[in-house]
Every structure is written in structure tokens, then in C-alpha cells.
Amino acid sequence: MNYKHSKQSIILIISLMTSLLVSRGHSQLSSNVSSHSNRYGIEDSLFHINLCPEQKNNSCNFAYKVSTINYQYGKIYSFRFWNTSDSTVTFSIIDTLWLGIGKPEYQFADLTFDGYLDFRLAVGYDAKGRINFKTWTFNSVKMMYEYNKSFDDLPDEIILDPTDSTLTSQGYDFEACERVTWTSHYKVLNNELIEVKYTATTEKRKGKKIYITTEFNEYKNGQLQLVNKKSRVEDAGDFLKDENCDSK
């Protein structure tokens, strides 16, 4: 089993299922979030946000409108962003909602640590019911969001640490007589999300003993590589106590 892709984590949970596309528009239309901000779009609602709150730059003042269109399989939600300095639409993010929850759910947070808020939108569930996202990072030259595929595998809940520009996720999984806990660390290099460290500890009960193995992986030569491995055996006690485990 690949535990690395069955991840639970620590800060945010968003739920809905969507398919997405990005479009540009030209028609006229009437925070720093250190711990992420969940937002719920209300049909035809107008919101205002400063996408570079630390810089106190008026050119980063944007408005966006969440609109709804009935669709054959549910609803289409359109996020239309425009710079309030000239009131022209700079781009739109259109998301097709399949679950019919009635409101899109999304987040603004500086995922790239460049001083600009990026945009995450829930797009579905994995096999264990955890939320998947698509991410649009903010291009400060074009002053618009651009879809960034490298963030697709980022878990639903993450911790942002601006002191060393690191994104961290943590979680665990159980299977039969075994528990796996893991921690992943990510960095953004040249606007691409890279998993730079991955540590996983497997605890497997066999009879009255627990066999514990920890693997340490680091990013080298373009991929994660195993750099160290430690093992030990402990008395199991009540940990993962089960007749099937004790009989092995």
C-alpha cells in the first residue's frame, strides 16, 4: 500500500467536487492569511480582497464576484476577479460543482511565500474521503492567477511556516496490525512545489512485539531518495491489540 498518498494533516478542510477551467475576460463588472482562510461563495456575491496585504499596495486591491449558472449535472460557479483601480476583469476561474452542495468552498493563502495570496479550490475527494484541491498561484507581473499543476498533490490540510518558507503536512494511516505516521515538507522553487523531505514511521504488531521502522527521504538529483533507515523492537502492550495481530 502506498501510504504517502493517503494523507491526513493539520489545519484546513474543504469539501466539494468540481472540474475546472480558467478563462480570461475583458467586460466591466459592477490577508495575509497565516493560518489559511476558508471562504464560502454566496451566489452573485461581491467580495473585496488585497492580494498583497503585507506590501500595503493599492495595485493589489481586487474585487471578485461569485456567480452561479444552472448546469446539466449540477451548477457552474464562476469566480471573476478584477483590479479595482480600473474595474476591468482580468481573469475568471470557472468551477463545475458536481455534488450540488450549493456553495463553492475555497481558500486564500500565500503558499509561495512571495507576499501575494494564492487561491485554492476544492475539486473532489480521494479514496478515503479526504479533499483534493487545485491551486492558482498569483503572477505579480501579469497581476493575475495562473493554474499551478505542481500543487495538485498537496494535501488538504497544511501548515505554513514563513520563517523558512516551508509547507508541512502530517498524518497517519491504519491497516490491519500496522500504523504508519508521516511528515512531509515542501518548498517552492522557481514557482514549482517540491517535496524536499518525507519521513515515515511504520509500527507493525506481531504477537507481543511492535516492530518499528522509520525511513528518512530527502530531495536529491530531482527526486526523493532514501537517506537513512532505523529499526527497533518494543513490547506491544495494548498498542494495536487484536486477536489476529497477537496470533501472528
DOKEFI-392319 format. One record per atom (N, C-alpha, C): x, y, z. Coordinates in steps of 0.2 Angstrom, whole numbers, plus 5000, padded with zeros to 4 digits. Example, Ala and Ser with C-alpha at 12.3 -4.5 7.8 and 13.67 -1.06 7.14 Angstrom:
506649725039 506249785039 506649845039 506449895035 506849955036 506450005039 
//
This chain:
500449945000 500050005000 500450065000 500350114996 500650174996 500350225001 500650235007 500350275012 500550345011 501050365006 501250435005 500650475002 500250434999 499650474995 499050464999 499050445005 498350435009 498450485015 498550545014 498750595019 498250635022 498350635029 497950675033 498350735036 498150795038 498550845040 498250885045 498450955045 498350985052 497851055052 497751085046 497451155048 496751165044 496751145038 496151165034 495751105031 495051105031 494651055027 494151095023 494151075017 493651105012 493251045009 492651055007 492350995004 491851014998 492050984992 491550984987 491950954981 491550934975 491850904970 491750954964 492350964960 492251004954 492750984948 492551014942 493051014937 493151084935 493751094932 493951164932 494251184925 494151254924 494551284918 494651354920 495151384917 495251454918 495151494911 494851554912 494751594906 494851664907 494951704902 495151774903 494551814900 494451874903 493851914901 494051984901 493652034898 493852104897 493152144898 492652114901 492052154902 492052194908 491652244909 491652284915 491152254920 491352254926 490852224931 490752284937 490052284938 489952324944 490352294950 497451915014 497651945021 498251895023 498451955023 498951895025 498551845029 498551785027 498151735030 498651685032 498951695038 499551645040 499251575042 498651575044 498351505045 497751485040 497851515034 497351495029 496651525031 496251535026 495651565027 495151525023 494651495026 494151465022 493551515020 493351515014 492851555012 492351525008 491651545009 491151515006 490751565001 490851544995 490551594990 489751594990 489451654990 488751664990 488551684983 488051654981 487851674974 487751744972 488151764967 488151834965 488351884970 488851864975 489051904980 489751934978 489851994980 490452034978 490852034985 491552024984 492052024989 492652074987 492952094992 493552134991 494152104995 494752104992 495252074995 495952114992 496452124997 497052144995 497552084994 497752074988 498152014987 498852014989 499152074991 499752084994 499752125000 499452095006 499252135012 499852165015 500452135015 501052155018 501352215015 501252225009 501552275005 501152345005 500552335007 500052395008 500052435001 500052394996 500052414989 499352424986 499152484984 498452484981 498352444975 498852434971 498852394965 498552324966 498652304972 498452234974 497752234976 497352284976 496652284979 496252254973 495952204974 495552164969 494852154972 494352154968 493652134969 493552064965 493152024968 492951964965 492251954966 491951924961 491151904961 491051834960 490651804964 490551734963 489851724960 489751694954 489151694951 488951614950 488351604949 488051534948 487651534942 487751474938 487451464932 487151384933 486551374932 486251304932 486651264926 486751204928 487151164923 486751094923 486951054918 486550984917 486650944923 487250944926 487450894931 487550934938 487350994938 487351024945 487351104943 487951134946 487951204945 488651224943 488751284939 489351314937 489451374942 490051374945 490251434949 490851474945 490751534945 491251574941 491551624946 492151624947 492551674951 492851724946 492551784946 492851844942 493151894946 493851894944 494251944948 494452004943 494452064946 494652124943 495052174948 495452204945 495852254949 495452314950 495352344956 494852394957 495152464955 495752464953 496052534951 495752554944 495552504940 495252514933 494652484932 494352434937 493752404936 493652354930 494152334927 494152284922 494252214924 493952164921 494052104923 494752074920 495152044925 495752024922 495751954921 495351914924 495351844923 494751814927 494551754925 494051714928 494251644930 494051614935 494151544937 493451514937 493351464933 492651434932 492651364935 492251354940 492251284943 491551254942 491551184940 490951154939 490851104945 490351124949 490151084955 489751024954 489950964956 489550904955 489150884961 489350904967 488950874972 488350914974 488250974971 487651014972 487551034979 488151044983 488151074990 487851144990 487851184985 487551244984 488051304985 488651294987 489151344988 489851324987 490251354983 490951334982 491351354988 491851314989 492251324995 493051334993 493351384996 494051404993 494451434998 495051444997 495551475002 495951524998 496151585002 496751625000 497251615005 497851605003 498451605007 499151615003 499651635006 500251645002 500651585003 500551534998 500851474998 501551474995 501651524991 502351534988 502851584992 502551614997 502951655002 503251714998 502951734993 503151794989 502751864991 502351854996 502051914998 501351924995 501151874990 500451884987 500051824989 499451834990 498951774991 498851734985 498851674986 498651624981 497951594982 497751554978 497051534978 496951464977 496651434982 496551354982 495751344981 495551294977 494851274976 494851204977 494351184981 494251104982 493951074975 494251014973 494050984967 493750914968 493750894974 493550824974 493750784980 493750724981 493950684986 494350624984 494850604988 495250544987 494850484989 495150424989 494850364990 494650354998 494950395002 494750395009 494350455011 494150495006 493650545008 493950615010 494650615009 494950675010 494950725004 495050785005 494850835000 495450844995 495350854989 495850874984 495750944982 496350974980 496251044978 496651054971 496451114968 496851144963 497051204965 497651234963 497951294966 498151344960 497951404961 498151454956 498651504960 499251504958 499751554961 499651624958 499851674961 499751744959 500451764955 500351784949 500851814945 500851884946 501351914950 501451984951 501552024945 501851994940 502052034934 501352044930 501051994929 500351994925 499852014929 499952014936 499352034941 498751994940 498851924939 498351884939 498551814941 498051774943 498151704945 498251664939 498751614940 498851564935 498851494938 498551444935 498451374937 499151344938 499351314944 499951284945 499851214947 500051174942 499951094942 500351064948 500951094949 501451064954 501151064961 500551104962 500251094969 499651044969 499551004964 499050964964 499050904969 499650884971 499750834976 499750854983 499750924984 499750954991 499150934995 499250905001 498650885005 498150935006 497650915009 497050965010 497251015016 497650985021 497751025027 498551035027 498751095028 499451105028 499651165033 500251165035 500551215040 501051255036 500951325036 501351375033 501851395038 502551395036 503051425041 503451475037 503251545037 503551595034 504351605036 504551585042 505151595044 505751555040 505551495037 505951465032 505651445026 505051475024 504651465018 504551395017 504251365022 504151285021 503351275022 503151225018 502451205019 502551135022 502151115027 502251055031 501551015031 501550955030 500950915031 501050855035 500650835040 500750775044 500150735044 500250665045 499650625046 499850555048 499350515047 499450435049 498850395046 499050335045 498550285042 498650215046 498050185047 498050115050 497850065044 498150005045 497949955041 498149885044 497549845046 497649785050 498049795056 498649765056 499049765063 499649825062 499549875058 500049915056 499849985056 500250035059 500150105059 500750145055 500550185051 501050225048 500950305049 501450335052 501450405053 501950445048 501750495046 502250535041 502250605042 502750635040 502850705039 503150725032 502850775029 503150795023 503250875023 503850895020 504050965020 504150985013 503851045011 503851065004 504151135004 504551144998 504751214996 504551234989 504451294988 504351324982 504951344978 505151314973 505751334969 505551344962 505751404960 505551434953 504851424952 504451434957 503651434956 503451364956 503851314958 503651244957 503651214964 503151184966 503151154973 503551084973 504051084978 504451024978 504450994985 504350924985 504350894992 505050884993 505350914998 506050915000 506250865005 505750845010 505850795015 505250755016 505350695017 504750645019 505050595023 504750595029 504850545035 504250505036 504350435036 503850395038 504050345043 503650335048 503750285053 503150225053 503450165052 502950105052 502950065058 502450055061 502350015068 501949955066 502249895067 501849835065 501849795071 501349775073 501249725078 501249655076 501749615079 501749545078 501849505085 501249475087 501249445093 501249495099 501749495103 501849535109 502349595107 502549595101 503049645100 502849695094 503149755095 503049805089 503649815086 503649805079 504249815075 504149885072 504649935074 504650005072 505150015067 504950045061 505450065056 505350135054 505850175054 505750245051 506250255045 505950285040 506350305034 506350375033 506950405031 507050475030 507250485023 506850525020 506950535012 507050615011 507550625007 507750695005 507750704998 507650764996 507650784989 508350794986 508550744981 509150754978 509150734971 509550764967 509550744960 508850744957 508450784959 507750794955 507250744958 507350714964 506850664966 507050654974 506450624977 506550604984 506950544984 507450534989 507850474989 507950454997 507950394998 508050365005 508750385007 508850415013 509550435015 509650405022 509150375025 509350345031 508750305033 508850245037 508350205039 508550175046 508050175051 508150155058 507650105060 507850055063 507350005066 507449985073 506849965076 506949945083 506349905085 506349865090 505849825093 505649845100 505049845101 504749865108 504249815110 504049815117 503549775119 502849805117 502349765114 501749795111 501349825117 501249795122 500749815127 500049815124 499649865125 498949865122 498949905115 499549925112 499549955106 499349905100 498849925096 498549895091 498349815093 498149815099 497949745102 497349715098 497449655096 496949625091 497149555091 496649505091 496749435091 497149415085 496949445079 497349425073 498049445073 498249505076 498849535077 499249485082 498949475087 499349435093 499549365090 499149335085 499249265083 499749265078 500049325076 500549315070 501249305073 
//
